[in-house]
């Protein structure tokens, strides 16, 4: 990538186990291998797990993170310059040295505090906040940390309780800065793969016209678009039923790709993938969310070309 075209940068922010890595992986698959780098903002933790516990801090607290270094590195990447960043090991809880990272046409910055300061927010072209119901997020955290990170269920629950004040004070307020708020939630039946999704689409971005798809749905409709209020502001709210079938999802995908002429379609099986414990599953609703966000990034890349 030449320095004449700056990277397009996406922020994916939310509490621990809100689904940031899962969402980002599908977006990266759509944008294409070799065209995306992911910056994990967890790497900017100031202290190891043992040091945090000794100090009575959680990783959600700004004092527990190198915020100024995070700001500097995001701005360097935004201007097309490489960085040398710290590395945090989630398995051991240790700071594991440093690692070089070169910019790519697209950069996904995912983490807990990516929208926490004005300087952090400046480089992003698209800002996403993940906001699942707390009971669902805690269930995801229990599954992930006990299956993949070696914690006991009791340890995970104790950590969830300990983090709640910091989550309310430092994580949740970032929701107000997002262009798109993503909320997966249970539909009352079926497994996690059948989760519904509600997208708050704030007018800071423009969106593809889905009116034809919405008008020609079988009943009951799997897609609903309405105007509503969110945090006191008028906004569009787009809901996707978790039980949406492949044909309905493909109709929406066609409209989105039609708004991006010259770009090749991605095979549907490459998006909407997620882990349930150690088992890989697929959700068409998740895949559509990933594509709608990737659309915003591709749109900006095309405008800058």
C-alpha positions in Angstrom: 0.0 0.0 0.0 1.4 3.4 -0.9 1.5 6.2 1.5 -0.8 8.2 -0.7 -3.8 6.1 0.5 -4.2 6.0 4.2 -5.6 2.9 5.9 -9.4 2.6 6.6 -9.8 2.0 10.3 -12.6 0.2 12.2 -13.1 0.3 15.9 -14.8 -2.7 17.5 -15.4 -2.0 21.2 -17.3 -3.7 24.0 -16.9 -5.5 27.3 -15.0 -8.7 27.8 -16.6 -11.6 25.8 -19.1 -9.3 24.0 -18.2 -10.9 20.7 -15.5 -8.5 19.4 -13.1 -11.1 18.0 -15.9 -13.2 16.4 -17.4 -10.1 14.7 -13.9 -8.9 13.6 -12.9 -12.3 12.1 -15.8 -12.3 9.7 -15.3 -8.7 8.7 -11.6 -9.5 8.0 -12.6 -12.5 5.8 -14.8 -10.3 3.7 -12.2 -7.6 3.2 -9.7 -10.3 2.1 -6.6 -12.1 3.4 -3.5 -9.9 3.3 -5.5 -6.7 3.2 -6.3 -6.5 6.9 -4.4 -6.2 10.2 -6.0 -6.5 13.6 -4.7 -4.4 16.5 -5.7 -6.0 19.8 -6.0 -3.2 22.3 -5.7 -5.8 25.1 -2.0 -5.7 24.2 -1.8 -2.3 25.9 -2.6 -3.6 29.4 -0.1 -1.9 31.7 0.1 -4.7 34.2 0.2 -8.5 34.2 -2.8 -10.4 35.7 -0.9 -10.9 39.0 0.1 -7.2 39.2 -3.5 -6.2 38.6 -4.8 -8.4 41.4 -2.1 -7.0 43.7 -3.1 -3.4 42.9 -6.9 -4.1 43.0 -7.4 -3.0 39.4 -9.3 -4.6 36.6 -8.3 -4.5 32.9 -11.4 -2.3 32.2 -9.9 0.6 34.2 -7.9 3.2 32.1 -5.2 3.3 34.8 -4.6 -0.4 33.9 -3.8 0.4 30.3 -1.2 2.4 28.3 -3.9 4.8 26.9 -1.4 7.3 25.6 0.7 4.7 23.8 -2.5 3.2 22.3 -3.4 6.7 21.0 0.1 7.2 19.5 0.1 3.9 17.8 -3.4 4.3 16.3 -2.3 7.7 14.9 0.9 6.2 13.5 -1.0 3.4 11.8 -3.5 5.8 10.4 -0.7 7.8 8.8 0.7 4.6 7.2 3.6 4.1 9.6 4.5 0.8 11.3 4.6 0.4 15.1 6.3 -1.8 17.6 3.6 -2.7 20.2 3.5 -4.7 23.4 2.0 -8.2 23.5 -0.4 -9.5 26.2 -0.7 -13.2 26.7 -4.3 -14.1 27.7 -3.3 -17.7 28.7 -0.6 -16.7 31.2 -1.8 -13.2 32.0 1.8 -11.9 31.3 3.2 -9.1 29.1 5.1 -11.1 26.5 7.6 -8.7 25.0 7.0 -6.6 21.9 6.0 -7.2 18.3 6.1 -5.1 15.0 2.9 -4.3 13.2 2.8 -2.8 9.7 -0.3 -1.0 8.4 -2.5 -2.6 5.7 -5.3 -1.1 3.6 -7.7 -2.0 6.5 -7.1 -1.9 10.2 -9.4 -3.4 12.8 -8.8 -2.1 16.3 -10.7 -4.2 18.8 -10.7 -3.9 22.6 -12.2 -2.7 25.8 -11.3 1.0 25.6 -11.0 1.9 21.9 -13.4 4.8 22.1 -12.5 6.0 25.6 -10.7 9.3 24.7 -11.2 12.0 22.0 -7.7 11.2 20.6 -8.5 7.5 20.4 -11.7 8.3 18.4 -10.1 10.5 15.9 -8.5 8.0 13.4 -11.5 5.7 13.0 -13.7 5.7 9.9 -16.3 3.4 11.4 -17.0 2.9 15.1 -18.9 -0.2 16.3 -19.9 -1.0 19.9 -21.1 -4.5 20.9 -23.9 -4.4 23.5 -25.3 -7.9 24.3 -27.6 -8.3 27.3 -25.5 -8.7 30.4 -26.8 -12.2 31.1 -25.8 -13.4 27.6 -22.4 -11.7 27.8 -21.7 -13.4 31.1 -22.7 -16.8 29.7 -20.3 -16.2 26.8 -17.5 -15.2 29.1 -18.0 -18.3 31.3 -17.9 -20.5 28.2 -14.8 -18.9 26.7 -12.8 -18.4 29.9 -13.5 -21.9 31.3 -13.1 -23.8 28.0 -10.3 -21.8 26.3 -8.5 -19.9 29.0 -8.3 -22.4 31.8 -10.3 -20.7 34.5 -12.8 -22.5 36.8 -16.4 -21.4 36.6 -16.1 -20.0 40.1 -13.1 -17.9 39.1 -14.9 -16.5 36.1 -18.0 -15.6 38.1 -15.9 -13.8 40.8 -14.1 -11.8 38.1 -17.4 -10.8 36.5 -18.7 -9.4 39.8 -15.4 -7.6 40.5 -15.5 -5.9 37.1 -19.1 -4.6 37.1 -18.4 -1.2 38.6 -15.6 -0.5 36.0 -17.8 -1.8 33.2 -20.5 0.7 34.1 -18.1 3.6 34.5 -15.6 3.0 31.6 -17.0 0.6 29.1 -20.7 1.3 28.7 -20.3 5.1 28.1 -18.4 4.4 24.9 -21.6 3.2 23.4 -22.6 6.8 22.8 -19.7 7.3 20.4 -20.4 4.4 18.1 -21.8 4.7 14.6 -23.3 1.2 14.8 -24.4 -0.5 18.1 -24.8 -4.3 17.7 -27.0 -6.2 20.2 -27.4 -9.9 19.8 -30.2 -11.2 22.1 -32.1 -14.5 22.6 -35.3 -15.0 20.6 -36.8 -17.3 23.3 -36.1 -20.5 21.4 -33.3 -22.3 19.7 -29.5 -22.3 20.5 -27.2 -19.4 20.5 -26.9 -19.6 16.7 -30.5 -18.5 16.6 -29.9 -15.2 18.4 -31.7 -12.2 17.0 -29.7 -9.0 16.4 -30.7 -5.4 16.8 -28.6 -2.7 15.0 -28.7 0.9 16.0 -27.7 2.6 12.7 -26.8 6.2 13.6 -26.9 8.8 10.9 -23.1 9.4 11.1 -23.0 6.8 8.3 -25.0 6.1 5.1 -26.5 2.6 4.5 -27.6 0.6 1.5 -31.2 0.8 0.5 -32.9 -2.4 1.6 -36.5 -1.2 0.9 -37.1 -3.7 -1.9 -36.0 -6.7 0.2 -38.0 -5.5 3.2 -41.1 -5.1 1.0 -41.0 -8.6 -0.4 -40.6 -10.8 2.6 -42.5 -13.9 3.5 -44.5 -13.6 6.7 -43.6 -13.2 9.5 -40.8 -10.9 8.3 -37.2 -11.8 9.3 -36.0 -8.2 8.7 -37.5 -5.1 10.3 -36.4 -1.5 9.9 -37.9 1.3 11.9 -37.1 4.8 13.3 -36.7 4.9 17.0 -35.0 6.7 19.8 -31.6 5.5 21.3 -30.0 7.5 24.1 -32.4 10.3 23.4 -31.5 10.5 19.7 -33.6 9.6 16.7 -32.0 6.8 14.7 -32.8 3.9 12.5 -33.1 0.5 14.2 -32.6 -2.6 12.0 -33.6 -6.0 13.4 -32.7 -9.4 11.9 -34.4 -12.5 13.1 -31.9 -15.2 14.2 -33.9 -17.8 12.3 -33.4 -16.0 9.0 -32.8 -18.6 6.3 -30.0 -18.7 3.7 -32.3 -17.5 0.8 -33.4 -14.4 2.8 -29.9 -13.6 3.9 -28.6 -14.0 0.3 -31.2 -11.4 -0.9 -29.8 -8.9 1.5 -26.3 -9.7 0.6 -27.1 -9.1 -3.1 -28.3 -5.6 -2.4 -25.2 -4.8 -0.3 -22.8 -6.1 -3.0 -24.8 -4.2 -5.7 -23.8 -1.0 -3.9 -20.2 -2.0 -4.2 -19.6 -2.4 -8.0 -16.5 -4.1 -9.1 -16.0 -6.0 -5.9 -16.3 -9.8 -5.9 -18.9 -11.6 -3.8 -17.8 -13.6 -0.8 -19.1 -17.1 -0.5 -21.7 -17.1 2.3 -20.0 -20.0 4.1 -17.1 -17.8 4.9 -19.0 -15.4 7.1 -21.2 -15.8 10.2 -18.9 -18.3 11.8 -18.5 -18.5 15.6 -17.3 -20.8 18.3 -19.8 -22.5 20.8 -17.3 -23.9 23.3 -14.9 -25.7 20.9 -17.6 -26.3 18.2 -17.8 -24.1 15.1 -21.3 -23.0 14.1 -22.8 -20.5 11.7 -25.4 -17.7 12.0 -26.8 -16.0 8.9 -27.7 -13.0 11.1 -24.1 -12.6 12.3 -22.9 -12.9 8.7 -25.2 -10.0 7.6 -23.9 -7.8 10.4 -20.4 -8.6 9.4 -21.2 -7.7 5.8 -23.0 -4.5 6.6 -19.9 -3.3 8.6 -17.5 -4.4 5.9 -19.6 -2.5 3.4 -18.9 0.7 5.3 -15.1 0.1 5.2 -15.1 -0.9 1.5 -17.2 2.2 0.7 -14.6 4.4 2.3 -11.7 2.6 0.7 -13.3 3.2 -2.7 -13.9 6.9 -2.0 -10.2 7.3 -1.1 -8.8 5.4 -4.1 
